Amino acid sequence: MKRILFACVHNAGRSQMAAAWFNHLADSSKARAISAGTEPASRVHPEVVSAMNEVGIDISAATPRFLSPDLAASVSMLITMGCGEACPVVPGVQRRDWPLQDPKGKSIEQVRQIRDDIRGYIERLIKIEGWS
């Protein structure tokens, strides 16, 4: 089974939504996702929790975690979302970068759009990799 790591700066928005979407949509016998951040926040943004609840995915118990080099080395794929050079480069780990807006401080309508954009990226990844 593949382990996918979604990473952003605070692990309070994009990467949390991506991991939740991935685990909701992918075949759990083929791949599972986790998320982390280079500078983790104390909690997931409330507007992100609300937007995910609207689509039936509860991330209210999710907590931001630190993206350590050891954590990055424990996965098959690292997908970054705005952490740039602060995200570790790990030999042998496939890395992709998704240019997604940070939902922090955005209106609920904007957060919904980011949520839906992330779902699109996740659906394409799952299809390409054969994880459905």
N, C-alpha and C positions, 0 to 999 in steps of 0.2 A: 504494500500500500504506500502511495506517495503522501508526503507531508508538505503542505504549501504554507508559506509564511507571508502574510500581508503586512507591510510596514509603512508607517508614516511618522511624523515627528512626535505627536502627543499620544498616539494610539487611543484617541478619544472620538474619532469620527470615521474617516474614510476606511482605514484598515479594519476597524470593528465591523462596519457594514459589509465590507468585502468578505471577511471570514464568515460572517453570519450567512450571507447570500450563498457562498460557496458550500458551506455545510448543509444548507437547505436544499440546494439544487443538484449537487454532485452525488454520485453513487458512493456511499460511505465505505464500501468494500474496496474501492479503487483509490480514493484520495480523501484526505481531511485537511482542514485549514486551521491555522492559529494566527494571531496577530500580535504585533508589538510595536514599540516606538523608541526613537532615539532619546527623547526627553519626555517620558510618560507623564500624562496629567494625573490628577488625583481621582478623576472619574470620567466616564463617557459623557459627552455633551447631551443634555436632556433633550434637545431638539432632534438629535440623532436617534435616541431611544424612541421618541414619539413617532418619528417618520418610519422606523422599522416596525413598530407596533401596528401602524396603519396597514401593513402588508402581511400581518400575522406572524412576525418574527420578533420574539421577545429577547432583547439584549440587556434588559435592566440589571441583570446580575453580572454582566461583563465588567472586568476591571483592567485598566491599562497596565501593561507590563513592559519591562525594559528589553530592548533589542540588543542582546549581548552577542559578541562574536560566537560564543558557544551555541547559543540558541540558533543563530543563522546557519551554523555548520551542521545542525541536526536535521535540516530540511532538504528536500529535493529541488524546490523552487522558491526563490525570493522575489516577491513582487513589491516594488517600492512605489510610493505615492507622495512625492514631495519631500522626502528626507535627503535627497541629493547625495552629496559626498559623505554625509554623516552616517549613512547606511553602510554596513560592512560589506566588503567584497570578499567572497569566500570561494577559493578554488574548488571546482567541481560542482558548485551549486548554480543551477540555471537562474539567471536574473533578468527580470523585465521591469520596465518603468511605465506606469500609467499616469498620464497627465490629467489629474483630477483636482478640482477645486477643493479647498479646505472648507468644510461646512461650519466651522466655528464662527459665531456671530452673524450667520446668514439667516434670512427669513425662513419660515417653514416651507414656503413654496420653493425656495432655492435648495433647501436641504432635500426636498422630495426629488428635485431634478438630479441632484448629485447621486442620491440613492438609486434612481432609475438608470443613470449612466453607469454606475458601478454594476448593476444587474446585467446590463448589456455586455460589459467587459467579461464578467464572470461566465455568462452563457456562451460567449465565443471561446473562452479558454477551455471550458468543459467540453465543448464540441470538438475543438482542435485536438485536445489531448485524449479524447475518448473516455472521459470520466463520467458520462451520463448513464 
